[in-house]
């Protein structure tokens, strides 16, 4: 489908309006706000201890095996591609430190991998929405850790489909198995589970 210039301007204005709303209310609402292809996504609950502890374990385990110039970043800013109308915030971003320099959101194409810990309150955001959005943003590896089930998946090899770019390869894992994220392998034992 071709978007006429007027439609493109409308889409840009619509996206900027959503960005403005998020900036105005983010500090006053619980949880996390992002923009997907379908609109604003609100994960109503702030991440709990098992979620945050999983992200911390994954970050530390990766940083033990990665070179010093690569980091597993768990902070801000977001990754964003305004023309696609998407702004996401991975729980862990594997990125070269030099690609973190500058102002504004990170360019998602500079990420080596995006890692999500499935939210108890909105698991479809990670298993459906981000599985659709991350290949569209050009993030080459997407890893999901699911404390609900003690399992996860590594998605890679972006390829074109009639519905847009998708990951062609999916490798499922169970907690306790080693998992390879891009070029680095880490253990998944003793990761917390949701009670």
PyMOL commands that set and color helices and strands:
alter all, ss='L'
color gray80, all
select helices_A, chain A and resi 5-28+49-65+82-84+97-100+108-110+123-137
alter helices_A, ss='H'
color red, helices_A
select strands_A, chain A and resi 32-36+39-43+70-73+79-81+86-88+92-96+111-117+142-146+151-159+166-174+178-181+184-187
alter strands_A, ss='S'
color yellow, strands_A
deselect
rebuild
show_as cartoon
